[in-house]
């Protein structure tokens, strides 16, 4: 199992790839990755909006005012706006 | 030592799987690097209470340092993989060691919360990537065949390292305080890394040896020379054009979200169901111990059978297994879950190097593996915040368990959509002819 190649620097020529190329774009792989990214964002927005509306509701209840009158954080408004289910 | 190993080989007929090969020294070094690199990350929980007591910071603001570190490690992983390919794993890991020492010393002297973010979140985050990413591709280059065996043995350290260091840190925190503990672990860890990296060689050719599993008829692979870098760039271009490259990042992400939810949430979930803190911690320890078996077994099986099948079974088991938690109420239920779930969980992440070898042959895998760890790191960061977020909203962990299952099962579907592993997707990495010393 001894190697016959020494540590000396050897001049080597570029590999012959016989014109190998990949013409198709990786649509399936990239698409699956993007699906996961958008799916994850959807989950985060849904739960974030759920948490935000709970916080807004609790503040409004504590202050004895309507939810629309409560002063919200910018990210609470943003998440509720972004989620179509809240 | 070598004579003893040779005697073992003869005594037990291990000529095909000789233990007197330098590849095993590399595997042992890689195991220690993984232990040191990952242990402080896993031991973060031990750090929270002392910092709350000393500085009065909230657990949430301290936890932000952990989240920052996870994200920085993930983002630095592709660069760490590239540097490992370009300049060698040893140099990259030496740079990681310098950052490890800097991060540990700075953390020990932290007085302000922003210093914790800088020291632990950023410096230590980059250090982790530089230590953990290049080591796996380097081990792969030492195995011409039987990569699954080498990977499996190395991956066992993922379980043992944190289990060991958490105990050491807990004892040190108790006896010398958190600041001194970080100095001691930083100095000892850095000394250990410098010592073992002295024996580390990037490739078999660097050490004047041949890779494990090389046959007499095999030509050596190109690992240096005037066109090594340009060939690597050309081959990496092919890799980027495959579906497998992108899908494997996706699969790693989904799998890591799936198990991070459980690893972070199992102790608070157990406590919420009436388990004591020690009993709940024991569930996590059981998961760590049982998963050792499949961390070792999965890459070995993946190489002998089919990595796609092994990974599918692991992801599917990890996804379905968490449903046991929906009805778990007693200590026995939780321990049954720990044993049943740890088996697929252990095999979920360790077969990736074997899969990369099947698809891309002996092309240096640093950059490819680095991109996969980007997905894994972001998945771990996301999975880590889900249990707390869900509990704050709903008051239970039910949705966290369901989300864990959804992510793992989505990963298993993505595995089914991978290309067949029997066919390599890009050309063979160039070999050097023994006599002509030219590329085939």
Interface residues (C-beta under 8 A of the other chain):
Chain A: X1 X2 X3 X4 X5 X7 X9 X10 X11 X12 X13 X14 X15 X16 X17 X18 X20 X22 X24 X25 X26 X27 X28 X29 X30 X32 X33 X36 X39 X40 X43 X44 X47 X50 X51 X54
Chain B: X204 X205 X208 X209 X210 X214 X216 X220 X222 X224 X225 X226 X227 X230 X231 X234 X238 X240 X241 X242 X243 X244 X245 X246 X247 X249 X250 X253 X254 X257 X375 X382 X389 X390 X392 X393 X399 X403 X410 X414 X417 X426 X427 X430 X432 X434 X435 X437 X438 X439 X440
